């Protein structure tokens, strides 16, 4: 873990300008959502709305960026011959790929800084004010863990099917809009609300909003925490099943380069 973590951080240090550009561009794109959210909020409610929007943006980045730094990176993992080297060395593919979450977190924090500066400038609201710091850290950690497990699943499915990972992912943006990340579950329309409750990210996101601004979750806090743990367990089983299928097929048939049009 120490060697692999050092490798990813060293590689990250050589792409700082690229990552800064990534964070800036993502921040500018996300500002469209931010402007939309603030347009329908009165200035008197900025003290609550602005922090919610900021933490929602950070949560979205923590759930979406690993898909690219882990899931989409599988084609480079194969093309560079690292898969075979790790097979010969008996190294863990999952551990190596999961530590790609480190650059994802760095980019997510950079994007959050860009968007947070924009929100603070426009609203003059204290966006970093937090009601419960420990709960906030735990909920963001749960979102990151879910995203990492989901991205590992996508990576191994990509390895097994030889399809680019982005083509396998069709839920990420949908989950942000209708999955209880962009807005509290209680404010979603009826059918969308039921969908949000049935998806993983809504539960730690509800705890995140409670920790940040004291907004009451749609379900009881203990139930939200229990469902968060249950989803983490379910995503772990899904990752293990995808890994087993991918490695059995790769060891039997070999791996192929994953192209992209």
LINWO-V564932 format. One record per residue. N is the residue number from 1. RES is the residue in three letters. PHI is phi in whole degrees, 0 to 359 (NA if undefined). PSI is psi as a letter, one per 40 degrees, with the letter a starting at -180 (* if undefined). D_FIRST is the distance of its C-alpha to the first C-alpha in Angstrom with 1 decimal. Layout:
n = {N,N}
res = {RES,RES}
phi = {PHI,PHI}
psi = {PSI,PSI}
d_first = {D_FIRST,D_FIRST}
This chain:
n = {1,2,3,4,5,6,7,8,9,10,11,12,13,14,15,16,17,18,19,20,21,22,23,24,25,26,27,28,29,30,31,32,33,34,35,36,37,38,39,40,41,42,43,44,45,46,47,48,49,50,51,52,53,54,55,56,57,58,59,60,61,62,63,64,65,66,67,68,69,70,71,72,73,74,75,76,77,78,79,80,81,82,83,84,85,86,87,88,89,90,91,92,93,94,95,96,97,98,99,100,101,102,103,104,105,106,107,108,109,110,111,112,113,114,115,116,117,118,119,120,121,122,123,124,125,126,127,128,129,130,131,132,133,134,135,136,137,138,139,140,141,142,143,144,145,146,147,148,149,150,151,152,153,154,155,156,157,158,159,160,161,162,163,164,165,166,167,168,169,170,171,172,173,174,175,176,177,178,179,180,181,182,183,184,185,186,187,188,189,190,191,192,193,194,195,196,197,198,199,200,201,202,203,204,205,206,207,208,209,210,211,212,213,214,215,216,217,218,219,220,221,222,223,224,225,226,227,228,229,230,231,232,233,234,235,236,237,238,239,240,241,242,243,244,245,246,247,248,249,250,251,252,253,254,255,256,257,258,259,260,261}
res = {UNK,UNK,UNK,UNK,UNK,UNK,UNK,UNK,UNK,UNK,UNK,UNK,UNK,UNK,UNK,UNK,UNK,UNK,UNK,UNK,UNK,UNK,UNK,UNK,UNK,UNK,UNK,UNK,UNK,UNK,UNK,UNK,UNK,UNK,UNK,UNK,UNK,UNK,UNK,UNK,UNK,UNK,UNK,UNK,UNK,UNK,UNK,UNK,UNK,UNK,UNK,UNK,UNK,UNK,UNK,UNK,UNK,UNK,UNK,UNK,UNK,UNK,UNK,UNK,UNK,UNK,UNK,UNK,UNK,UNK,UNK,UNK,UNK,UNK,UNK,UNK,UNK,UNK,UNK,UNK,UNK,UNK,UNK,UNK,UNK,UNK,UNK,UNK,UNK,UNK,UNK,UNK,UNK,UNK,UNK,UNK,UNK,UNK,UNK,UNK,UNK,UNK,UNK,UNK,UNK,UNK,UNK,UNK,UNK,UNK,UNK,UNK,UNK,UNK,UNK,UNK,UNK,UNK,UNK,UNK,UNK,UNK,UNK,UNK,UNK,UNK,UNK,UNK,UNK,UNK,UNK,UNK,UNK,UNK,UNK,UNK,UNK,UNK,UNK,UNK,UNK,UNK,UNK,UNK,UNK,UNK,UNK,UNK,UNK,UNK,UNK,UNK,UNK,UNK,UNK,UNK,UNK,UNK,UNK,UNK,UNK,UNK,UNK,UNK,UNK,UNK,UNK,UNK,UNK,UNK,UNK,UNK,UNK,UNK,UNK,UNK,UNK,UNK,UNK,UNK,UNK,UNK,UNK,UNK,UNK,UNK,UNK,UNK,UNK,UNK,UNK,UNK,UNK,UNK,UNK,UNK,UNK,UNK,UNK,UNK,UNK,UNK,UNK,UNK,UNK,UNK,UNK,UNK,UNK,UNK,UNK,UNK,UNK,UNK,UNK,UNK,UNK,UNK,UNK,UNK,UNK,UNK,UNK,UNK,UNK,UNK,UNK,UNK,UNK,UNK,UNK,UNK,UNK,UNK,UNK,UNK,UNK,UNK,UNK,UNK,UNK,UNK,UNK,UNK,UNK,UNK,UNK,UNK,UNK,UNK,UNK,UNK,UNK,UNK,UNK,UNK,UNK,UNK,UNK,UNK,UNK}
phi = {NA,297,294,294,297,296,301,293,291,296,296,298,297,272,236,297,294,296,291,296,296,301,296,294,296,300,298,292,296,292,300,298,297,299,299,298,293,285,298,265,245,282,305,292,261,300,300,259,293,300,298,298,295,299,291,295,296,298,299,297,295,293,269,259,297,302,300,274,281,247,297,286,282,301,295,289,303,280,298,277,79,289,302,295,299,288,297,294,274,72,279,276,295,295,296,299,290,294,288,292,293,299,296,297,294,297,296,298,293,296,297,298,296,296,292,298,298,295,296,297,293,285,261,60,264,282,291,267,291,230,281,220,294,295,294,297,298,295,291,293,296,295,298,296,295,299,296,294,296,296,293,297,299,298,298,287,295,296,297,282,264,62,256,302,302,301,286,273,263,228,249,300,292,300,293,294,285,251,256,82,264,292,217,302,300,295,263,276,299,312,298,292,298,296,297,298,296,275,248,288,288,298,288,293,293,296,294,298,293,296,291,280,235,78,288,293,294,296,256,299,306,295,291,299,295,296,292,298,295,298,293,299,295,295,293,296,296,296,298,297,293,295,297,298,297,294,289,299,291,294,286,274,247,86,252,241,296,260,276,208,276}
psi = {d,d,d,d,d,d,d,d,d,d,d,d,d,e,f,d,d,d,d,d,d,d,d,d,d,d,d,d,d,d,d,d,d,d,d,d,d,d,d,e,h,i,d,d,e,d,d,d,d,d,d,d,d,d,d,d,d,d,d,d,d,d,d,d,d,d,d,d,e,c,d,e,e,d,d,d,d,d,d,e,e,d,d,d,d,d,d,d,e,f,i,h,d,d,d,d,d,d,e,e,d,d,d,d,d,d,d,d,d,d,d,d,d,d,d,d,d,d,d,d,d,d,d,f,i,g,d,e,h,h,d,g,d,d,d,d,d,d,d,d,d,d,d,d,d,d,d,d,d,d,d,d,d,d,d,d,d,d,d,d,e,f,i,h,d,d,e,e,h,e,e,d,d,d,d,d,d,e,e,e,d,d,i,i,d,d,e,i,i,c,d,d,d,d,d,d,d,e,i,d,d,d,d,d,d,d,d,d,d,d,d,d,e,e,h,h,i,d,i,i,d,d,d,d,d,d,d,d,d,d,d,d,d,d,d,d,d,d,d,d,d,d,d,d,d,d,d,d,d,d,d,d,e,i,i,i,i,h,i,h,*}
d_first = {0.0,3.8,5.5,5.2,5.8,8.4,9.8,10.6,12.0,13.9,15.3,16.2,18.1,20.2,21.3,22.4,26.0,25.3,23.1,25.9,28.4,26.5,26.4,30.1,31.3,29.5,31.0,34.5,34.3,33.3,36.1,38.5,37.3,37.5,41.0,42.0,40.7,42.5,45.7,46.4,45.7,48.3,47.7,48.3,45.3,42.8,41.6,40.1,39.6,37.9,34.9,34.6,34.6,32.0,29.5,30.3,29.4,26.0,25.4,26.5,24.1,21.2,22.3,23.4,21.1,18.0,20.5,20.9,17.4,16.0,19.1,21.2,18.5,18.6,21.7,20.0,17.2,20.1,22.4,20.1,19.6,15.8,16.4,18.4,16.1,13.3,16.1,17.3,14.1,13.4,10.0,9.5,11.4,10.9,7.2,7.8,11.0,10.2,8.2,11.6,12.9,12.2,15.2,17.0,17.1,18.3,21.0,22.0,22.6,24.6,26.7,27.3,28.5,30.9,32.2,32.3,34.4,36.7,37.2,37.9,40.3,42.2,42.4,42.2,40.4,37.8,34.9,32.3,34.4,32.5,34.2,31.1,28.0,25.9,27.0,26.4,22.8,22.3,24.1,22.2,18.8,20.4,21.5,18.1,16.6,19.7,19.4,15.8,17.0,20.1,18.5,16.4,19.8,21.5,19.1,19.7,23.4,23.6,22.2,24.7,27.7,27.1,28.1,26.6,24.5,26.8,29.6,27.9,27.4,30.8,30.1,28.1,31.1,33.3,31.0,31.2,35.0,35.8,32.8,33.4,31.2,33.9,36.5,36.9,37.5,40.9,42.1,41.4,44.2,44.8,43.3,40.4,39.7,39.6,37.1,34.9,34.9,34.0,30.8,27.4,27.0,30.4,29.6,26.9,28.9,32.0,30.2,29.0,32.7,33.9,31.5,32.4,36.2,37.1,38.0,38.6,36.4,38.3,37.4,37.2,34.0,33.1,33.6,31.5,28.6,29.2,29.2,26.0,24.3,26.2,25.1,21.4,22.1,24.2,21.7,19.1,21.7,22.6,19.1,19.0,22.5,21.8,18.8,21.0,23.9,22.1,20.5,23.8,25.7,23.5,23.6,27.3,28.4,25.8,24.3,26.5,26.0,26.3,29.1,30.3,33.9}
